[in-house]
Amino acid sequence: MNTIDALGHRIVFSENGYATLNEQLAQKQYSKLFLLVDSHTHEHCAAYFLQQLSSTQDIEIIEIEPGEAHKQIDTCMGVWETLSDFGGDRKSLLINLGGGVVTDLGGFVAATFKRGIDFVNVPTSLLAMVDAAVGGKTGVDLGVLKNQIGVITPPTLVLVDPQYLQTLPEQEFRSGYAEMLKHGLIADPAYFEQLSAYPPKEVVLLTAIHHSIHLKNEVVLKDPKEAHLRKILNFGHTLGHAIESYFLTVTDRPTLLHGEAIAIGMILEAYLSTRICGLPIASAERIKEVFSAIYPKVDFDSAVIEGVLDLLQHDKKNTHGSINYVLLSTIGTPEIDVAVSEDLYPEAFAFYQA
Ligand code: GLY
């Protein structure tokens, strides 16, 4: 798969990717190498990754607990302290080997340690490959509120190797797939239709991973700091994040993975798009049909809806007290900074439930 040129760095794939990483290690002569993993990627991915390195330099492995619940500043404290205890300095390199939690948190740790050290993202989940590890957003959650603390700092390299997907649980795979469907909805209707055939054949998936990264990268290149265009990547995320946060707070319902929550968010926001931006109802129905065939239905009673709407108020994309949505006027044509009247929310949830 061809290399993709990103902001001041490259996104490289598989064998060619390891060759590029090995060149970077040889050229930069880092004082110390650190590998950040969680317990899953330590067990399933670290040995394979380390085998691909030609450097004989020692590499310290730093392990964090897996899962969104650990994407917190306390976890960063532990990693910063370990970097410091093991002699990390400004010429050190941190390699983040993991899913979105590892790449987001590791990127933030690296971007802030000693005012910034180089870091490389090696995403091991589909979500991290097509979204989290690409585009330079780094950070952690603040309690249950998603991604409230962070900086936009690009890695020095992103190395995508679909080999890691072989050990990824199906639920995690589906979670990442939601971001790929989103890329179709905001930029490429034919791609959305292609992805509607689930599960994808392996050869289709490999091309699709590359295409999704390409689509996201094109947006990031035009607007790295999310002043305008990059907001389109948040389609489904305004309601989706509130839903994800709500299910993290309640103990009597299973937690939803990020992609499962934003899949619901995209159905709800497709409905809002019909009411505000002229998206044909047939398109919203098609979006619902595609997501409903892949993701389990979640039951929203009135208490849940109320809890989700409370959390909406904290959404980081709020400006001047109003909530700004990305909606669609057609599949493939997003509109940013759209205000939504609160009285449309019950209709949107009714559309999802029906
Ligand atoms: N995940 C959305 C973005 O990177 O902008």
Boltz pocket constraint, residues with backbone or C-beta under 6 A from the ligand:
constraints:
  - pocket:
      binder: B
      contacts: [[A, 131], [A, 132], [A, 134], [A, 135], [A, 137], [A, 230], [A, 233], [A, 234]]
      max_distance: 6.0
